[in-house]
Amino acid sequence: GGEPGPGFRVMKDETFSARALTVEDAVMQLNLLGDELLVFTDARTQRLSILYRRKDGNYRLIETTNSGPPAA
């Protein structure tokens, strides 16, 4: 079935609102908090975005799209 394998645990993080930030502010916020991942609303595009710090110290930005319902 679709049961998680042994040792696979999903832990719910705190619920938060994805506040509107510019990408530059999101990078600063990530550094300030010392976190590796930040979910936010891009103030420029109004789209949900994910910013994360890579192991090499660089950042990666994932922008989401507001797609419609899946085609039948």
C-alpha positions as CSV (number, residue, x, y, z in Angstrom):
1,G,0.0,0.0,0.0
2,G,1.0,3.6,0.4
3,E,2.2,3.3,4.0
4,P,5.5,5.0,4.7
5,G,8.5,2.7,5.1
6,P,10.3,2.0,8.4
7,G,12.0,5.0,9.8
8,F,10.0,7.4,7.6
9,R,8.4,10.0,9.8
10,V,6.5,13.2,8.8
11,M,6.7,15.8,11.5
12,K,4.3,18.8,11.2
13,D,6.1,22.1,11.5
14,E,4.4,25.1,13.0
15,T,1.6,26.6,10.9
16,F,2.6,30.0,9.5
17,S,1.4,32.6,7.0
18,A,3.5,33.1,3.9
19,R,4.1,36.8,4.3
20,A,4.8,39.0,1.3
21,L,8.6,39.7,0.9
22,T,10.9,40.6,-1.9
23,V,13.4,37.9,-2.8
24,E,16.2,40.1,-1.3
25,D,14.2,40.4,2.0
26,A,13.6,36.7,2.0
27,V,17.4,36.0,1.7
28,M,18.0,38.4,4.6
29,Q,15.2,36.8,6.7
30,L,16.7,33.3,6.0
31,N,20.1,34.5,7.2
32,L,18.6,36.3,10.2
33,L,16.7,33.2,11.3
34,G,19.5,30.8,10.5
35,D,17.0,28.5,8.7
36,E,17.6,26.6,5.6
37,L,14.1,27.0,4.1
38,L,11.7,29.9,3.8
39,V,8.2,29.9,2.2
40,F,6.9,33.3,1.3
41,T,4.7,35.3,-1.1
42,D,6.9,37.1,-3.6
43,A,5.9,40.8,-3.3
44,R,6.6,41.3,-7.0
45,T,4.6,38.4,-8.5
46,Q,2.2,37.7,-5.6
47,R,3.1,34.0,-6.1
48,L,4.0,31.5,-3.4
49,S,7.8,31.0,-3.5
50,I,10.2,28.8,-1.7
51,L,13.8,29.9,-1.0
52,Y,16.4,27.5,0.4
53,R,20.0,27.5,1.2
54,R,22.0,24.8,-0.7
55,K,24.9,22.8,0.9
56,D,27.3,24.9,-1.2
57,G,26.1,28.1,0.4
58,N,24.2,29.3,-2.6
59,Y,20.4,29.9,-2.6
60,R,17.8,28.4,-4.8
61,L,14.4,30.0,-5.5
62,I,11.4,28.0,-6.5
63,E,8.4,29.9,-7.8
64,T,5.0,28.4,-8.0
65,T,2.3,28.9,-10.6
66,N,-1.4,29.2,-10.1
67,S,-2.4,26.5,-12.5
68,G,-6.1,25.7,-13.1
69,P,-7.7,22.3,-12.3
70,P,-6.1,19.3,-14.0
71,A,-7.3,18.5,-17.5
72,A,-9.9,15.7,-17.6
